[in-house]
Amino acid sequence: MGMPLQTALFLASVSVVVLVAFLVPALLGLHKEVGELKTDVKQCVQDARALIQNANQLTTQAQRQLNEVEQVLQVARGWSERADRLVHQAGDIVEGPIITSTRILSVLGSLLQVWLTRNVETSRRNPSTAS
């Protein structure tokens, strides 16, 4: 049993040496890659923070502008309501006389028509008074 045991121990030692010989460089390469990845991740985090900060600034600016637009709309609505009231009041003031004038002119037109009709009939009956 001495020889197979020595062979097994020799093979085990060789396999450990080979494993360490491959594993150490692989782990060092992995450590280097992780270091580079860590640097890249830090840069991405910084970029993301800057992007979020810019988005917050844009949102704040847009909110301010929306508030200003809302104030302008409120002022415009106030002016529109005032103009509507003024037009309504002016319409009330002007509408009455216009309707009255229209009625008067209509009555005068009817009276004029009746008068002209009578004059025409009278002149047909009495041709001597037509001149």
C-alpha positions in Angstrom: 0.0 0.0 0.0 2.9 2.3 0.3 3.3 2.8 -3.4 -0.3 3.5 -4.3 -0.6 5.9 -1.3 2.5 7.8 -2.4 1.2 8.0 -5.9 -2.1 9.3 -4.7 -0.4 11.9 -2.5 1.9 12.9 -5.3 -1.1 13.3 -7.7 -3.0 15.2 -5.0 0.0 17.5 -4.5 0.4 18.1 -8.2 -3.3 18.8 -8.6 -3.1 21.4 -5.7 -0.1 23.0 -7.3 -1.8 23.1 -10.7 -5.0 24.4 -9.1 -3.1 27.2 -7.3 -1.1 28.0 -10.4 -4.3 28.6 -12.4 -6.5 29.9 -9.6 -4.1 32.6 -8.4 -3.7 34.4 -11.8 -7.5 34.0 -12.4 -8.3 35.5 -9.0 -5.8 38.4 -9.7 -7.4 39.0 -13.1 -10.8 38.9 -11.5 -9.7 41.3 -8.8 -8.4 43.7 -11.5 -11.7 43.4 -13.5 -13.7 44.1 -10.3 -11.6 47.2 -9.6 -12.2 48.5 -13.1 -15.9 47.6 -12.8 -16.0 49.5 -9.4 -14.5 52.6 -11.1 -17.1 52.3 -13.9 -19.9 51.9 -11.4 -18.7 54.9 -9.5 -18.7 57.0 -12.7 -22.2 55.7 -13.6 -23.5 56.6 -10.1 -22.0 60.1 -10.4 -23.6 60.5 -13.8 -26.9 59.2 -12.5 -26.8 61.7 -9.6 -26.0 64.5 -12.0 -28.9 63.4 -14.3 -31.3 63.3 -11.3 -30.2 66.7 -10.1 -30.7 68.2 -13.6 -34.1 66.5 -13.8 -35.0 68.0 -10.5 -33.9 71.5 -11.6 -35.9 71.1 -14.8 -38.9 70.0 -12.9 -38.6 72.9 -10.5 -38.2 75.4 -13.4 -41.2 73.9 -15.2 -43.3 74.1 -12.1 -42.4 77.8 -11.7 -43.3 78.5 -15.3 -46.6 76.6 -14.9 -47.4 78.7 -11.8 -46.6 81.9 -13.8 -48.9 80.7 -16.7 -51.6 80.0 -14.2 -51.3 83.5 -12.8 -51.5 85.0 -16.3 -54.6 82.8 -17.0 -56.2 84.1 -13.8 -55.5 87.7 -14.8 -56.8 87.0 -18.3 -60.0 85.4 -16.9 -60.5 88.4 -14.7 -60.2 90.7 -17.7 -62.5 88.5 -19.7 -65.1 88.6 -17.0 -64.8 92.4 -16.7 -65.2 92.7 -20.5 -68.2 90.5 -20.5 -69.8 92.5 -17.7 -69.0 95.8 -19.6 -70.4 94.4 -22.9 -73.5 93.2 -21.1 -74.0 96.5 -19.4 -73.4 98.4 -22.7 -75.8 96.1 -24.5 -78.5 96.8 -21.8 -77.9 100.5 -22.3 -77.9 100.4 -26.1 -80.5 97.7 -26.7 -83.4 99.6 -25.2 -83.1 102.7 -27.4 -82.4 100.6 -30.5 -85.5 98.5 -30.0 -87.6 101.6 -29.3 -86.2 103.3 -32.4 -87.0 100.3 -34.5 -90.5 100.2 -33.2 -90.9 104.0 -33.8 -89.6 103.7 -37.3 -91.8 100.7 -38.0 -94.9 102.7 -36.8 -93.8 105.8 -38.8 -93.3 103.6 -41.9 -96.7 102.1 -41.5 -98.2 105.6 -41.0 -96.3 106.9 -44.0 -97.5 104.0 -46.1 -101.1 104.6 -45.0 -100.8 108.3 -45.7 -99.3 107.7 -49.2 -102.0 105.2 -49.9 -104.7 107.7 -49.0 -103.0 110.4 -51.1 -102.9 108.1 -54.1 -106.5 107.1 -53.6 -107.6 110.7 -53.1 -105.7 111.8 -56.3 -107.4 109.0 -58.3 -110.8 110.1 -57.1 -110.1 113.8 -57.6 -107.7 114.2 -60.5 -107.9 118.0 -60.2 -106.5 118.0 -56.6 -103.5 115.8 -57.5 -101.7 118.7 -59.2 
